[in-house]
Amino acid sequence: NDGNPCTADSCNPATGVVHSPVAAGTSCSDGNAANGLETCDGAGVCKPGTPPDPDDHNPCTLDTCDHHGVGHAYAPVGTSCSDGNACNGTEACNATGQCLPGTPP
């Protein structure tokens, strides 16, 4: 076993250990969730996919993507946000990631 997910490992009694590339498009992983869904290239290399979009479209979360995956931490209390309604005052984020209306003008 060469530890490469993009090779099929075997042993030929006449020639010894063989590491044959698997078909292009075979799923693999490089251990980094920020690389998206990786696939083998047909030549024994695991290629990164399209990185995931971490944006949850919530102005009250801080969106991240790292080797562990996508994360959404709450923005600090009082962070300015908008609920799309200009008639309910200046909105701000609360401690649980919600955009709350302010005092109407």
C-alpha positions, 0 to 999 in steps of 0.5 A: 500500500503506497497510501495514495488513494489514486492508485490500485496497489497489487503485487505481481509475482514476476515483477513485484509491487505495482501501483496502477492509477485508478480511473479519472474521476474516482473520488479521493481525499487529500484531508483538506475540506477546503479543497471541495470534492477531490477526484483522481486525474487518471495519472495517480494524482488526487486533484482538488475540486471546487472549494465550498462556498461558506456564505450562509447569507446571514449578516450576523455570522462570520463565515469561514472555510478551512481544512476542517470545513465550513464554519459559521461563528456568531458576529459580535453583539451589536454588529450592524445588519439589515433585515431589508426593512427600512421602516423598523430602525437600525438593525443589530446582531444579537448573541445568537446570530439573529438580526434584530430590528431597532427603534422605528424612525 
